[in-house]
């Protein structure tokens, strides 16, 4: 049986192995398990509003854009919105399309004093297939068949 402690221990081990500056790295399934096991955890989706509307959203997630579409300009108010919407004492997990922006958000959260900041590896859509460059078939939240809704 998966426990919150065992999931977080594995996530922290990944962070140590990869020299990540935040608490840990979770797979999408582990992130969902964390949400199920504790109501104190928050999932922050840092994808753009366009991605949420066109690709899909996670019902339990707080949406705070890391950057804006089109052009991908950085959101200058990201830190302010994060601090307004998520308690620094909370376990907070960040997710994006493939894990890059969420990594950056977890780094920033750690710098802001969020001691339990985690990145969700693979992201919502996961890696792109080498030949077709299509996402959503190899790994990620959707491939793991975790809860999501369209637009």
Beta strands, then each sheet from edge to edge (+ up, - down):
strand 1: 24-26
strand 2: 41-45
strand 3: 62-63
strand 4: 67-68
strand 5: 73-74
strand 6: 91-95
strand 7: 117-120
sheet 1: 1+ 7+ 6+ 2+ 3+
sheet 2: 4+ 5-
end
